[in-house]
Amino acid sequence: MVHEICIILILLQSQVYKSEARYCKEAVASAALVASCPTSKIEWDVASRKKNCSRIASQQNCSPVEKFRYHCVINGFGNETLEVCAPSRIIFGHCVEFNLLGGVIQDQRSSPCNDTFPKCDRFYDSTAAYKYPDCYQLVSMNRIYPTTKKMPVTKKQDVSKSSSTENVLIISISTFVSIIVFITMAMAVKMVVKERRAIPKHNENVELTSTAAYLNKKEDDTMQQENKIWKPGTITF
């Protein structure tokens, strides 16, 4: 349990670091619509080599070079799939999207995962999107059954506000988890100290009991010696 909490805490802190610079013009420039996305690691690697994101990774300043990776995800409207070179992110319980106007890989808030459809893990790296084909199926469903409700478009300014709110939430959760871990460790240390302190008291009681027994025995021996002292008898003639 503590191990899992520590992992989540590390992921949250990493996400805060990655969220400092959200919009990435190089990512937007690399985006291209595709008919479908890979649904296996082999297909993903083949498409990644073809896209060749390393070609522009060293020319961008959106993220460290090793974090600027190939993605194949749905768009912000959930009605198209696209390939893009962009900074990878940790996704928390949603399908992953690339928002063209926001210029960012992020959770698609309108598509939370569940046990039925669409299925995905509680948290995962955005470059592992191929593991969750249900999210790609949302595209075909939106094409067959188009919604009449106008979907909100995320503007760059809105992304900044959303990023700030997300960072505050993540920091708050991180602080809360840190407090829980600290309290748990403090209670464990307190219990250990308490058990160790109980050991000397037990030894002290044993020692006091042994001393009392020794003194009682010594007193009994003294009384027996006194009883053995010679008393003059009656002399008869």
C-alpha positions in Angstrom: 0.0 0.0 0.0 2.7 2.5 1.0 4.7 1.4 -2.1 1.8 2.2 -4.4 1.2 5.6 -2.7 4.9 6.5 -3.2 4.6 5.6 -6.9 1.6 7.8 -7.4 3.3 10.6 -5.5 6.3 10.4 -7.8 4.1 10.4 -10.9 2.2 13.4 -9.6 5.4 15.4 -8.9 6.7 14.4 -12.4 3.4 15.6 -13.9 3.8 19.0 -12.2 7.2 19.4 -13.7 6.0 18.5 -17.2 3.1 20.8 -17.0 5.2 24.0 -16.7 5.3 24.5 -20.5 2.2 23.1 -22.1 1.8 24.5 -25.6 4.2 23.1 -28.1 4.3 24.6 -31.6 6.6 21.8 -32.9 4.0 19.2 -31.8 1.2 21.1 -33.6 3.3 21.4 -36.8 4.0 17.6 -36.8 0.3 16.6 -36.4 -1.2 14.6 -39.3 -4.6 12.9 -39.6 -4.5 9.1 -40.1 -7.1 6.5 -40.9 -6.3 4.4 -37.8 -3.8 4.0 -35.0 -1.6 1.0 -34.0 -3.1 -1.4 -31.5 0.0 -3.4 -30.7 3.6 -2.6 -29.6 5.0 -3.9 -32.9 2.7 -1.8 -35.0 3.4 1.2 -32.8 7.2 0.8 -33.2 6.9 0.6 -37.0 4.8 3.7 -37.1 7.1 5.5 -34.7 10.1 4.8 -36.9 8.2 6.0 -40.0 7.2 9.3 -38.2 10.8 9.7 -37.1 10.1 12.1 -34.2 13.8 12.1 -33.2 14.3 14.3 -36.3 12.7 17.3 -34.6 13.2 16.3 -30.9 16.5 18.1 -30.7 15.1 21.2 -32.3 12.2 21.8 -29.9 12.2 23.2 -26.3 8.9 21.8 -25.1 10.5 19.0 -23.2 13.7 17.0 -22.8 14.6 15.2 -26.0 13.9 11.8 -24.6 10.3 12.8 -23.7 9.5 14.1 -27.1 7.9 11.0 -28.5 5.6 9.5 -31.2 1.9 9.4 -30.4 -1.1 8.2 -32.2 -4.2 9.4 -30.4 -7.7 10.9 -30.9 -8.2 14.6 -31.4 -10.0 17.0 -29.0 -13.4 16.3 -30.7 -13.0 12.5 -30.5 -13.9 12.1 -34.2 -10.4 11.8 -35.8 -7.2 9.9 -35.1 -3.9 11.6 -35.7 -0.2 11.0 -35.4 1.9 13.6 -33.6 5.4 14.1 -32.1 4.8 15.6 -28.7 6.0 15.5 -25.1 4.7 12.4 -23.3 2.5 12.8 -20.3 1.0 10.7 -17.5 -2.7 10.2 -18.2 -5.1 9.6 -15.3 -8.1 7.4 -16.0 -9.1 8.9 -19.3 -8.5 8.3 -23.0 -5.6 10.4 -24.3 -6.1 13.2 -26.9 -4.0 15.7 -28.7 -5.6 19.1 -28.6 -4.5 21.0 -31.8 -5.4 24.5 -30.5 -4.0 23.8 -27.1 -0.9 22.2 -28.6 -0.7 19.5 -25.9 -1.2 15.8 -25.2 -3.7 15.5 -22.4 -6.6 13.6 -20.8 -9.8 13.8 -22.8 -12.1 14.8 -20.0 -15.2 13.8 -21.9 -14.0 10.2 -22.1 -13.3 8.8 -18.6 -12.4 5.1 -18.6 -14.4 2.5 -16.7 -14.9 -1.3 -16.4 -17.1 -1.6 -19.5 -16.2 1.0 -22.2 -13.8 2.5 -22.8 -11.3 0.6 -20.7 -7.9 1.9 -19.6 -5.7 1.9 -16.6 -5.9 4.3 -13.7 -2.7 6.0 -14.9 -0.5 5.3 -17.8 2.1 7.0 -20.1 0.6 8.6 -23.2 3.0 6.7 -25.4 1.2 3.5 -24.3 -2.1 4.6 -26.0 -2.1 1.5 -28.3 -2.9 -0.7 -25.2 -6.4 0.9 -25.0 -8.1 0.4 -28.4 -11.5 1.3 -26.9 -10.4 4.9 -27.1 -9.9 4.6 -30.8 -13.3 3.1 -31.2 -14.8 6.3 -29.9 -13.8 7.9 -33.2 -15.8 5.4 -35.3 -18.8 5.8 -32.9 -18.7 9.6 -33.2 -18.6 9.3 -37.0 -21.6 6.9 -37.1 -23.6 8.7 -34.5 -22.6 12.4 -34.7 -23.6 14.5 -31.8 -25.6 17.7 -32.4 -24.1 19.3 -29.3 -21.2 21.6 -30.1 -18.0 20.4 -28.4 -16.0 23.0 -26.6 -12.8 24.1 -28.3 -9.8 24.5 -26.0 -8.0 27.7 -26.7 -4.4 28.3 -25.7 -5.5 30.7 -22.9 -8.0 28.1 -21.6 -5.2 25.5 -21.6 -3.1 27.7 -19.4 -5.9 28.2 -16.9 -6.6 24.4 -17.0 -2.9 23.7 -16.5 -2.8 26.0 -13.5 -5.9 24.4 -12.0 -4.5 21.0 -12.6 -1.2 21.9 -11.1 -2.9 23.2 -7.9 -4.9 20.0 -7.7 -1.8 17.8 -8.2 0.2 19.7 -5.6 -2.7 19.5 -3.1 -3.0 15.7 -3.7 0.8 15.3 -3.4 0.8 17.2 -0.1 -2.0 15.2 1.3 -0.4 11.9 0.3 2.9 13.1 1.8 1.2 13.8 5.1 -0.5 10.4 5.2 2.8 8.7 4.5 4.5 10.8 7.2 1.8 10.0 9.8 2.0 6.3 9.0 5.7 6.2 9.4 5.5 8.2 12.6 3.0 5.8 14.1 5.2 2.8 13.1 8.2 4.4 14.7 6.2 5.2 17.9 5.1 1.6 18.2 8.6 0.3 17.8 9.9 2.7 20.4 7.1 1.8 22.8 7.9 -2.0 22.4 11.6 -1.4 23.0 10.9 0.7 26.2 8.8 -2.1 27.6 11.7 -4.6 27.6 13.9 -2.8 30.3 10.9 -2.5 32.5 10.3 -6.2 32.4 14.0 -6.9 33.2 13.7 -4.4 36.1 10.7 -6.2 37.6 12.6 -9.5 37.3 15.6 -8.0 39.1 13.4 -6.5 41.9 11.7 -9.8 42.3 15.0 -11.7 42.5 16.4 -9.2 45.1 13.3 -9.5 47.3 13.5 -13.3 47.1 17.2 -13.1 48.1 16.5 -10.9 51.1 13.7 -13.1 52.3 15.9 -16.1 52.1 18.7 -14.4 53.9 16.2 -13.4 56.7 15.0 -17.0 57.0 18.6 -18.3 57.2 19.4 -15.8 60.0 16.4 -16.9 62.0 17.4 -20.6 61.7 20.9 -19.8 63.0 19.4 -18.0 66.0 17.3 -21.0 66.8 20.4 -23.3 66.8 22.2 -21.2 69.5 22.9 -23.4 72.7 20.7 -22.9 75.7 22.0 -24.1 79.2 20.0 -27.1 80.4 18.9 -28.1 84.0 21.6 -29.8 86.2 20.3 -32.5 88.5 22.1 -34.0 91.5 
